[in-house]
Amino acid sequence: MHWLLPVDEYPPLKRRRRPFLRLRYPLFLVLVIAVWFFLPEHGTGTGGTSQGDGSAGDGAAASVHMPGQIAQVVIAREDLVCIDQDAIDRYNLTIDWDLQQFIAEKASQYKLYYGAMVVMDAGSGDILALYGQGPGGEQDCSLGLNPDLGASIFKLVTAVAALEQAGFTPESMFSYNGSAYTLYKRQLTDRRNRWTEDISLAEAFARSNNVVFGKIGSMYLGQQPLISTAEKMGFGKSPLREISIDPSESYLPQDDYGVAELACGFNRHTRISPLHAAQMVTAVLNEGFMLAPRLVYGQDVEKTQVMQAGTARALHDMMERTVRRGTVSKTFRGSSSDRVLKHLVIGGKSGSINGSDPEGRRNWFAGYARHKETGEGITIGCLLILNDRFWIEADMLSRLVIRRYFSQQSARNHLVQADGIR
């Protein structure tokens, strides 16, 4: 009755070792190595995030699965230089291939000297298009991630600070002397004379009035409210989770005139990327919540409240006024009778400043388009650098892209409805 004895009292057994048992440990080790070698994380297996053939060759995305967290996909910046259908499938990108192709075609048609454009889905943060072209005509889609002189795009930040920290409203009135598009120290006063003009905050935003925004910064806000608002809106932080990129930059002014330069964007220190420009505008369409850009499917939708809901609505209307009667109104003239654009609410902010590396005039458009019925919206950050000869500007290219996207969406919706009827 050996099975009733305590374990340490079992009588010793004489065992004869079978030959195959001597190999059990080496065989087990070989099996472990084989399983490890063929896991998806290693070079010969099928990638867990790829939609293509799954081969993990040079430059393939690597996914790391962690308990309780979503898969994080790491992409090298070089992988984004040329975005084609193969790259979209390989890395599971959120890029809309039709829209990406359309932008590339327009860049070729209008002979862009330098251009970068980012289009984001305002509901999910998905990057629908990421396109860039360098001075030599070579495609480099990663240019949309590079910060450049931000010009008047920074007025978005100043407007938020003015509404929330200085207590102004879009109807608040300001006075200025001289040209609205210069910024001299003598203009930064409230002195009135027979040439003094009065203008509302909303109208100053729509017409990109440097003097009014300079006065708001130097006389009513000061350095700290501007810097803190810029930080809330993403300055100093890399906007992408999938790849580390340089953040947009503001700077610390040394005097009141420097604060005025910062507030109106009339300086050579503030730098903004097209991606970050598009990201900031998502807050306007989401009650003040700014979405984190998403380049790879599978990431959570992340949003951060960067302004109050009332501020977002006010900025929405001010950007719409820019399109209706401001600096880009000529470009968007006739939208109300256009077959596609008449169904949209469009808002924007333009900017322009000379710069170098490469040499040329920085021409900006940051804006949104939202369907009146469905509520679906996109945001755009577009930067073109114009040399002596150019055939298109950032606002017109953005109009073409907006029209293309929503015409394609309308066609898709009709197909879905037709399938439903069947």
Secondary structure by P-SEA (a helix, b strand, c coil): ccccccccccccccccccccccaaaaaaaaaaaaaaaaccccccbbbcccccccccccccbbbbbcccccbbbbbcccccccccaaaaaaaccccaaaaaaaaaaaaaaaccccbbbbbbcccccccccccccccccccccccccccccccccaaaaaaaaaaccccccccbbbbbcccccccccccccccccccbbbbcaaaaaaaccaaaaaaaaccccccaaaaaaaaaacccccccccbbbbcbbbbbbccaaaaaaaaacccccbbbcaaaaaaaacccccccccccccccccccccccccccaaaaaaaaaaaaaaaacccccccccccccccccccbbbbbccccccccccccccccccccccccccccbbbbbbbbbbcccccccaaaaaaaaaaaaaaaaaaaaaaaaaaaac
